[in-house]
């Protein structure tokens, strides 16, 4: 199978009412529909609604795939969002919706959706309570095998056909604090490693856009009595790996500018990570003696 004019041949395609101009996709954003589980319900809504939302693909619980927007056109799926300092993910991403009820409240062993429907735990759906810093605590539904199989198939095809694609992220990653999809039961690490099969693209980008510093350069953290976040990548997306106490001196390894901010790659407690230079009030450089 292949894409022709951005549309996947052999797959059900119904053009969404709301779509924008041409885009060059670099990112795939994964979503939950937070909707009824009835087949076609979410896809029909995303195809034609008055809230001006849309998405490129919808994958039903049974694995059925429907396309609503060509992959070379903008869909309105991510809203207010940012990827490694680059705002407006709709302008450079492909959105995939997985039919799923989203965050539910527990009612015994069952879950109650935000719109009042009850999802019973057991065949054909499995649900459980889970909690993460990004999602909070809630009752969530597992993704059926058929749905995940279609997702992996579609992602493999997209990354083989669209040479500009370089990363896969859930909606909560590009809209932290505002969105919680995909839910915490989604096998994100497995999907990313299976499809990407390489080092994390964020780390590759950080290395490419930064430069090494002198071997003896140090930075003294000055965070007004607070702790400074040490991040895996130079980005405000969820990636905090440690908190550095105020006044700590750390070796500086690299320096780069990302989205107009200067970031430093430093070494702290045996971990390499990034800090925002301006948060150091400012970072004071002291050559080792």
N, C-alpha and C positions, 0 to 999 in steps of 0.2 A: 504494500500500500504506500501511497505517496500523497503529497500535498499539491494541489493545483490551484493557483491564485489564492493560497492561504487556506484552502478547504481540503479536509482529509477525504480522499476518495473512498467510497464504499461505506461511509458512516452517515447516519441520519443528520442532516443539516437543515436547520430552520433559522433564518437570519433574525438576529435580535433587533428590536426597534431602535435601541440606543447603542450606537457604536461610533467611534471617532475615526480620525484619519490614519494614515500609514504610520507604523512603528517598526523599529528594529528590535526584536525581542532579545533580551539578555538574561532574563530571570523568569523562573516559573514560580508563581505564588499559589499555594494550596489552601483551600477553604473548606469549611463545613457549611452546608446550606442552612442549618438550624431551622429546619422546616419539617413539614409532614413527610412521612416515609413513603407515602403513596407514589408509585412510579409515575413520572411525568409532572407531578405537582410543582416541584421546584424548578424544573427545566422550563415549564410553560410560563411560570412567573418571570424567570430571568430573561425569557425571550420577549415578553411584552408586558410592561408595567408602567406605572406613572411616576415611579421614584427614580427613574433614569439609571437603574443598575443593570449590568449585563456581565457576561463572562464568556470565555472562549469555549470551555467544555464543561459538561455535567456528566458525572458517573453515578449511575443508579446503584442501589444495594446489590442487585443481581449482576452487576458488571456491564449493563447496557450503556453505551456511550452515545452522547448527542453533542454536536457542535453548534454553537450559536453565533460565533464571531470568527471571521478568518484570523489566522494567527499573525498576519501582517497588518491588522487593524487594531485600534485601541478599544478595549472593553472597560467598562466602569465597574471594576471589581474590588480594588484595593482601597479606595478612598484616601483619606489623609495617611500618608505612608512615607517611609524613608528606608533606603537600602544603602548602608555604609556611607551615609551623608548625602546621598542623592535622593532628593524628594520627588514625590509624584510617581509612584511605581507603575501606575497605569500607562505611562508614556513609554515604558520599556519592558513590560512583562506580559506573560501569558497566564491567565487565571484558569484554574481547574477547581470546580466545585465537587465535593464528595457529599452525596446525600447522607445526612446525619442529623439527629435532633439537636446537637449542640449541648450546652450545659443544662443539666436537669437538677431538680431537687429530689432528694431521696424520699420515697414513700414506702418504707419497709425495704423489700428487695427490689422494688420497682423504681422507675424514674418518672417524674412529671415534668414535661417540657414548659418552656416559657409561655407557650400558647395554650396550656391546660390539658394537653393530651398525655395519657399514661403509656409508657413503654414498659412492657412486662419483661422481667429478667428470665431468660430461658429461650428455648427454640422459638423463632429462628434468630433472636437477637440476644447478645450477652452484654450485660451492663455491670458496672462496678463503680465504687467511690474511689476517687483519686484526687491528689492535691499536689500542685507544683507552685513555685513562686510566680510563674507566668500566667497560670490558669486559676489560681485559687482552689478552693475545695468544692467539689461537686460530684454529681452522679453523671457518668459518661457511658456512651455506647461504643463497643468495639466495632471496628470496620470489618465487614464480611470478607472472606477470602476472595470471592469473585470480584468484589469491588477493587481490592488491592491488586489483584492480577491484572485487571484492565488498566489501572493507574500505572503500574510498572511497564506494561506494554506500550502505553501511550507515551510515557516519558522516554523510553528507549527510542521510540520512533522520532520524537521531537528532537532529541539531542543528536540523533544521527542525520536528520534532515536540515536542522536549523543551526548553522555553524556559529552563529553569534551567541547562542545560549551558553551560559556558564555556571548557573547556580540554581538551586531549588530551596525555597524557604516557605514556612507556613505564614499565614496571615498575621499571627501574633508577633512574629519576628519583625515584620516591617511596620506594624502598628502596635508597638508595645504599650500595655496599659489600656488600650482601647478595644482590642480584639483578643479572643482566646482560642480561635480556631487555627489549625486543626487541634482536636482535643488531645489531652495528655496520653491517651491510649494509642495514638497514631505512631507507627514505627518509623519515626523520622530519621533516626541515624541509619537504620537499615536501608531505607529508600535512598537516602543521599549517597551512601557508600556504594550501593549496588549500581546506581545510575552514573554517578560522577567518576568513581573508580580512580580517584587521584587525591592529591592534597587539597585541603580546604581552599576554595577559590578566594576567600577573604584573606587568608594568610598569603597567598600568592600575590594578590593585589597590593597588600601592605608592603611586601618586600620590594615589589617592582616600583612603587611610588615613594620609597624612602631611600635614604642614603646612610651608610655607616658613618660613625663619628670616630674621633680619636680614641685610642685604646685606654687612655687614662681619664676620660671625661666622667664626672660624677654630677648627680643632681640631688639637691636637698629639697625634700618635699615640704612645702609650706601651705598647709590647708586650714589655717585659722583654728587649730585645735581639733579639727575633725580628721577623719580618715579619707584618703584619696583612693578612688576606685582604680584597680589595676584590671585592664581589659585584655581579652584575648586578641581582639582586633582594634584598630583605631576607628571605633564606631560607637554610637550610643545605642545600637541595637543590643538586645539582652546578651551579654557576654562577659560579665564580671567574674573574675577568677580569684580575686583577693582584694583586701583593703589595706592600704599602706598607712601606718600611723604618721601623724604629723611630726615633722622634724627628722624623718628617716633619710639617710643618705643612701642612694642607689646608683650603681653604674649605669651609664647610658650607652646603648648599643647602636641605635639608629634614630634618625630624625626624619619626619616627613610632614607634608601639608595635605590634609584631607578635608574637603568641603570648607576650605578657608581657615581651618584651625591647624595649629602646629601640634603634632603628637610626638611623644618620645617612646621608643622601645627601651624598657629598662629591665634590670634583673633584680628580683626581690624574692627572698625565701626560696631560692632555687628555681623560680619560675620566671620565664620571660613574658612580659606583657606591656601594654601600652597605657600611657597616661597623657592627659591633656596638659600641654605645657603651661597654659594660662591658669590652670587650677593650682599651680604651684606658687603663685602669687608674687612674682613669677618664679619659674624654676631658676635657682641660682647655680651656676656652673662653677665647680671648684676643681681645678686640675689636681690630680693625686700627686702627693709629694713623697 
